[in-house]
Amino acid sequence: MKANETYTVDLCKTEGNGEFRCPKCGTTISPDDLSEDTYTILQARVKEDQLQKIILQCKKCGSRLQLTGFEVSKNPN
């Protein structure tokens, strides 16, 4: 059986509310979708109270999506 592909999605490069399309099948993944009909959260990595990475699985094609880009720029003032 072929292993599911893993894609990295940098949320810093998305526009709007963080919604993006699965790189393999084009399904829209939205942070507002809490139903888990479209994706499943497989893992979340937190370091020093800062979200570093989330790994999702697209329910349509089975691809794993590694979400990055949660860094918050620090205001020097």
C-alpha positions in Angstrom: 0.0 0.0 0.0 1.3 3.4 -1.0 2.1 5.8 1.9 0.1 9.0 1.9 2.0 12.1 0.7 2.9 14.9 3.1 2.7 18.5 2.1 3.9 21.6 4.0 1.6 24.6 4.0 3.0 27.9 5.3 0.1 29.8 6.8 2.1 33.0 6.6 1.7 32.8 2.8 -2.1 32.4 2.9 -4.5 35.3 2.7 -7.7 36.1 4.6 -8.8 34.0 7.5 -6.2 31.2 7.1 -8.3 29.1 4.7 -6.3 27.1 2.1 -6.7 24.3 -0.4 -5.3 20.8 -0.1 -2.2 20.8 -2.4 -3.2 17.3 -3.8 -7.0 17.3 -4.2 -8.0 21.0 -3.9 -10.4 20.5 -1.0 -10.8 23.8 1.0 -9.5 23.5 4.5 -10.8 26.2 6.8 -9.9 26.9 10.5 -13.5 27.7 11.0 -14.6 24.2 10.1 -14.9 22.4 13.5 -16.9 19.5 12.2 -13.9 17.3 11.2 -15.8 16.4 8.0 -13.0 17.7 5.8 -9.8 17.0 7.9 -8.6 15.4 11.0 -6.0 16.8 13.4 -3.3 14.2 13.8 -0.7 16.1 15.9 0.0 19.6 17.3 3.4 20.7 18.5 3.8 23.4 21.1 7.1 24.8 22.3 7.4 27.3 25.1 3.6 28.0 24.9 3.9 28.8 21.2 2.2 26.7 18.5 4.9 25.4 16.2 3.2 23.0 13.8 0.0 21.1 13.2 -0.3 18.0 11.1 -3.7 17.4 9.5 -5.0 14.6 7.3 -7.3 15.5 4.4 -10.3 13.2 4.5 -10.9 13.4 0.8 -7.5 12.2 -0.5 -5.7 11.1 2.7 -2.8 13.4 2.3 -1.0 14.7 5.4 -0.7 18.5 5.7 2.0 20.0 7.9 0.9 23.5 8.8 3.7 25.9 9.7 3.8 29.7 10.0 2.3 30.3 13.4 5.2 32.6 14.5 4.0 35.9 15.8 6.3 38.8 15.0 7.4 40.5 18.3 6.8 44.2 18.6 10.0 45.8 19.9 8.0 48.6 21.7 
